Each structure stands twice: as structure tokens, then as C-alpha cells.
Amino acid sequence: MLVKDVLGECLVKMGRENFLSESDLSDAEQTLADRLLAALNIAYREAVTEYIPLYAEEEVAASDGEIDVSSLSRRILYPVSFTADGKRRRFWPRPDGLAADYSGKGVLRYAYLPDEAAMTDEIEDMRLTPSALSDGTLAEYYFQDKVFDLAEAYDTSFREALSAVRYKGRPMRLGAGRWRE
């Protein structure tokens, strides 16, 4: 989904005209577009850190029990697993990096924080709908403007959409119940 399309949906939900496709923007329109873009980045960052993380796998080198995380291509949020020689290896976080009980090359699977989106960028996350992301964007925008009733309404809608995506397709177990006659 294009960032410009999500911000255009935000403008429509705000009751304004979608002016983002125009080439010349006034100062007020540019300021509004920049504020909405900042709110979108905050909402997307919240979605991928708390609800639906983005995962990556990269080959890393572990030497003397230390895994070099500075060589990773993305900003790491938290490590998920470390495998080497086809086996899962133990690792634990330290303030300056990751430690492991292995020395050599291995594959680190980790959750990462995406880069800031620009107006012309595309968010390639199929789990989020433009409507859900626009709700999160408007929640953040109205919260910054101190319009708390609208912020709460959009935030509730955003969190419900993220919760539905987070638990979609997972089996649900119910405990044994007692039947009364």
C-alpha cells in the first residue's frame, strides 16, 4: 500500500479534500501532510513493535560467545532464534549485544524496526489494511491535537483491527465445561 493512499484516506476521514495528488501544496497543506506522515510512522511503528512484528533472518558470525549484531542490515528489536549447523543454539541478550554458547557462523532470526516511511514510499505489509493504518494515524494525529474523543474512537478501531490480525487463524482452546441439567 502506498503511503500517499493511506494519508489520502486519512484526509477523507477528516472531512477534507485529498490534496496529496496535486503538485503544488500550500504551506498549510504541506504542514498537515507532514504531521499526518509523522503520525503514520508512529502508528506503524507501534503496530510492528506490539502487535504484528516484522521478522528477518541473516547470517551472523559468533566469536568467543559474542554475536555481532552491528553487522545486521536492519535495526533489531529483539532476537527470536539462533541456529547453527542445523541445530538451535542458546543465546541471551546483553547490554552490548548478544551472547551465545557457540562460535562460528549461524543464522539469527530477529524482529526488526522498519525505516521511517516517506510520502512516496510503499509499505509492503500485507497484514495491515490501509483503513486500519489510517485509523491509527488519525488516532495519533488527534491525540497530538488534544481532541481526545476522536483519538479514542480511532485508537479503539486501530487496536481492534490489529488484534484481529494478530490472532487470526490461531486455534482456540476452551476448557472443559460442566453441563447442568
The 8 nearest C-alpha neighbors of each residue, nearest first, counted from 0:
[[1, 122, 121, 123, 2, 129, 4, 5],
 [0, 2, 121, 4, 3, 122, 120, 5],
 [1, 3, 5, 4, 118, 121, 120, 6],
 [2, 4, 6, 1, 5, 118, 7, 119],
 [5, 3, 7, 1, 2, 6, 8, 0],
 [6, 4, 8, 2, 7, 129, 3, 133],
 [5, 7, 9, 3, 8, 4, 2, 10],
 [8, 6, 4, 10, 17, 9, 5, 3],
 [7, 9, 11, 5, 6, 10, 12, 4],
 [10, 8, 6, 12, 7, 133, 11, 13],
 [9, 11, 13, 7, 15, 8, 12, 17],
 [10, 12, 8, 14, 13, 15, 9, 16],
 [13, 11, 9, 14, 10, 8, 15, 137],
 [14, 12, 10, 11, 15, 9, 137, 8],
 [15, 13, 11, 12, 10, 16, 9, 17],
 [16, 14, 10, 11, 13, 17, 12, 18],
 [15, 17, 18, 11, 10, 14, 7, 13],
 [18, 16, 7, 19, 10, 11, 15, 20],
 [17, 19, 20, 21, 16, 7, 24, 28],
 [20, 18, 21, 17, 7, 3, 32, 22],
 [19, 21, 18, 22, 17, 3, 7, 23],
 [22, 20, 19, 18, 23, 24, 17, 25],
 [21, 23, 24, 20, 19, 18, 25, 29],
 [24, 22, 21, 25, 20, 19, 29, 18],
 [25, 23, 28, 29, 22, 26, 21, 18],
 [24, 26, 28, 27, 29, 23, 30, 31],
 [25, 27, 29, 28, 30, 24, 31, 23],
 [26, 28, 30, 25, 29, 31, 24, 32],
 [27, 29, 31, 25, 30, 26, 24, 32],
 [30, 28, 32, 26, 31, 27, 24, 33],
 [29, 31, 27, 33, 28, 32, 26, 34],
 [30, 32, 28, 34, 29, 33, 35, 27],
 [31, 33, 29, 35, 30, 34, 28, 36],
 [34, 32, 36, 30, 35, 31, 29, 37],
 [35, 33, 37, 31, 36, 32, 30, 38],
 [34, 36, 38, 32, 37, 33, 39, 31],
 [35, 37, 39, 33, 38, 34, 32, 40],
 [38, 36, 34, 40, 39, 35, 33, 41],
 [37, 39, 35, 136, 41, 36, 40, 139],
 [40, 38, 136, 36, 42, 37, 41, 43],
 [39, 41, 37, 43, 38, 42, 44, 115],
 [40, 42, 38, 44, 39, 43, 45, 37],
 [43, 41, 39, 45, 135, 44, 40, 136],
 [44, 42, 46, 40, 45, 41, 39, 47],
 [43, 45, 41, 47, 46, 42, 40, 48],
 [46, 44, 42, 48, 43, 47, 49, 41],
 [47, 45, 43, 50, 44, 49, 48, 51],
 [48, 46, 52, 51, 44, 45, 49, 50],
 [47, 49, 45, 46, 52, 44, 50, 51],
 [50, 48, 46, 47, 45, 51, 52, 44],
 [51, 49, 46, 47, 48, 165, 52, 161],
 [50, 52, 47, 46, 165, 49, 53, 48],
 [53, 51, 47, 48, 110, 50, 54, 49],
 [52, 54, 110, 111, 47, 51, 55, 112],
 [55, 53, 110, 109, 111, 52, 108, 56],
 [54, 56, 109, 108, 110, 57, 53, 111],
 [57, 55, 108, 107, 106, 109, 54, 58],
 [58, 56, 106, 107, 59, 55, 108, 71],
 [57, 59, 106, 105, 107, 104, 56, 60],
 [60, 58, 105, 104, 106, 57, 107, 61],
 [59, 61, 104, 103, 66, 67, 105, 62],
 [60, 62, 66, 102, 103, 65, 64, 104],
 [61, 63, 102, 64, 65, 103, 60, 66],
 [62, 64, 65, 102, 61, 101, 66, 99],
 [63, 65, 99, 62, 98, 100, 101, 102],
 [66, 64, 98, 61, 62, 63, 97, 99],
 [67, 65, 61, 97, 98, 68, 60, 62],
 [66, 68, 69, 60, 70, 65, 61, 59],
 [69, 67, 70, 71, 66, 96, 97, 59],
 [68, 70, 71, 67, 72, 96, 66, 74],
 [69, 71, 68, 67, 72, 59, 73, 60],
 [72, 70, 69, 68, 73, 57, 74, 59],
 [71, 73, 70, 74, 69, 57, 75, 68],
 [74, 72, 71, 75, 111, 112, 113, 114],
 [75, 73, 111, 112, 76, 72, 71, 113],
 [74, 76, 111, 77, 110, 73, 112, 109],
 [77, 75, 111, 110, 112, 74, 78, 109],
 [76, 78, 110, 75, 109, 79, 111, 92],
 [79, 77, 109, 80, 108, 110, 76, 75],
 [80, 78, 109, 108, 77, 110, 81, 107],
 [81, 79, 108, 107, 78, 82, 109, 87],
 [80, 82, 107, 88, 106, 87, 108, 105],
 [83, 81, 87, 106, 86, 88, 105, 85],
 [82, 84, 105, 85, 86, 106, 87, 104],
 [83, 85, 86, 82, 105, 87, 104, 88],
 [84, 86, 83, 82, 87, 105, 88, 106],
 [87, 85, 82, 83, 84, 88, 81, 105],
 [86, 88, 82, 81, 83, 89, 85, 80],
 [89, 87, 82, 81, 86, 90, 83, 100],
 [88, 90, 99, 100, 87, 91, 81, 101],
 [91, 89, 99, 98, 88, 100, 97, 92],
 [90, 92, 98, 97, 99, 93, 89, 78],
 [93, 91, 97, 96, 98, 94, 90, 78],
 [92, 94, 96, 97, 95, 91, 98, 65],
 [93, 95, 96, 92, 97, 98, 91, 65],
 [94, 96, 93, 97, 92, 68, 98, 65],
 [97, 95, 93, 94, 92, 68, 98, 66],
 [98, 96, 92, 66, 93, 91, 65, 99],
 [97, 99, 65, 64, 91, 90, 66, 92],
 [100, 98, 90, 64, 101, 89, 65, 91],
 [99, 101, 64, 89, 90, 88, 98, 102],
 [102, 100, 99, 64, 103, 61, 88, 62],
 [103, 101, 62, 61, 64, 63, 104, 100],
 [102, 104, 61, 60, 62, 105, 101, 83],
 [105, 103, 60, 59, 61, 83, 58, 102],
 [104, 106, 83, 82, 59, 58, 60, 107],
 [105, 107, 58, 82, 57, 81, 59, 83],
 [108, 106, 81, 57, 56, 80, 58, 109],
 [109, 107, 56, 80, 79, 55, 78, 81],
 [108, 110, 78, 79, 54, 55, 77, 107],
 [111, 109, 54, 76, 53, 77, 75, 52],
 [110, 112, 75, 76, 74, 53, 54, 73],
 [111, 113, 74, 76, 75, 114, 44, 110],
 [114, 112, 111, 115, 44, 74, 73, 53],
 [115, 113, 116, 112, 73, 74, 40, 44],
 [114, 116, 40, 113, 117, 44, 37, 41],
 [117, 115, 120, 114, 40, 118, 2, 122],
 [118, 116, 120, 119, 115, 2, 36, 121],
 [117, 119, 3, 120, 2, 116, 36, 1],
 [118, 120, 117, 3, 2, 121, 1, 116],
 [121, 119, 117, 118, 2, 116, 1, 122],
 [120, 122, 1, 0, 2, 123, 119, 116],
 [123, 121, 0, 124, 1, 120, 2, 116],
 [122, 124, 121, 125, 0, 1, 126, 127],
 [125, 123, 126, 122, 127, 0, 128, 53],
 [124, 126, 127, 123, 128, 0, 122, 129],
 [125, 127, 124, 128, 164, 51, 161, 165],
 [128, 126, 125, 124, 129, 131, 132, 161],
 [127, 129, 131, 130, 132, 126, 125, 0],
 [130, 128, 132, 5, 131, 133, 127, 0],
 [129, 131, 133, 128, 132, 134, 5, 8],
 [132, 130, 134, 128, 157, 133, 129, 160],
 [131, 133, 135, 129, 134, 130, 136, 128],
 [132, 134, 136, 130, 135, 9, 131, 5],
 [135, 133, 153, 131, 137, 132, 157, 136],
 [136, 134, 138, 132, 157, 42, 133, 137],
 [135, 137, 39, 133, 38, 139, 134, 138],
 [136, 138, 140, 134, 139, 135, 141, 133],
 [139, 137, 150, 153, 154, 135, 141, 136],
 [138, 140, 142, 136, 137, 38, 141, 143],
 [141, 139, 137, 143, 142, 138, 38, 136],
 [142, 140, 144, 150, 146, 143, 138, 139],
 [141, 143, 145, 139, 150, 144, 140, 147],
 [142, 144, 140, 141, 145, 139, 146, 138],
 [143, 145, 141, 142, 146, 140, 147, 139],
 [146, 144, 142, 143, 147, 141, 150, 140],
 [147, 145, 141, 144, 148, 142, 149, 150],
 [146, 148, 150, 145, 149, 142, 151, 141],
 [147, 149, 151, 150, 146, 152, 141, 153],
 [150, 148, 152, 151, 147, 146, 153, 141],
 [151, 149, 138, 147, 141, 142, 153, 148],
 [150, 152, 154, 148, 149, 153, 147, 155],
 [151, 153, 149, 155, 154, 150, 148, 156],
 [154, 152, 138, 134, 156, 150, 155, 151],
 [153, 155, 157, 151, 138, 156, 152, 150],
 [156, 154, 158, 152, 157, 153, 151, 159],
 [155, 157, 153, 159, 154, 158, 160, 152],
 [158, 156, 154, 135, 160, 134, 131, 155],
 [157, 159, 161, 155, 160, 156, 162, 154],
 [160, 158, 162, 156, 161, 157, 155, 163],
 [159, 161, 163, 157, 158, 162, 131, 156],
 [162, 160, 158, 164, 163, 159, 165, 157],
 [163, 161, 165, 159, 164, 160, 158, 166],
 [162, 164, 160, 161, 165, 166, 167, 159],
 [165, 163, 161, 167, 162, 166, 160, 126],
 [164, 166, 162, 163, 167, 161, 51, 50],
 [167, 165, 163, 164, 169, 162, 168, 161],
 [168, 166, 164, 169, 163, 165, 162, 170],
 [169, 167, 166, 170, 164, 165, 171, 163],
 [170, 168, 167, 166, 171, 165, 172, 164],
 [171, 169, 168, 172, 166, 167, 173, 165],
 [170, 172, 169, 173, 168, 166, 174, 167],
 [173, 171, 174, 170, 175, 169, 176, 168],
 [172, 174, 175, 171, 176, 170, 177, 169],
 [173, 175, 176, 172, 177, 171, 178, 170],
 [174, 176, 173, 177, 172, 178, 171, 179],
 [177, 175, 174, 178, 173, 179, 172, 180],
 [178, 176, 179, 175, 180, 174, 173, 172],
 [177, 179, 176, 180, 175, 174, 173, 172],
 [180, 178, 177, 176, 175, 174, 173, 172],
 [179, 178, 177, 176, 175, 174, 173, 172]]
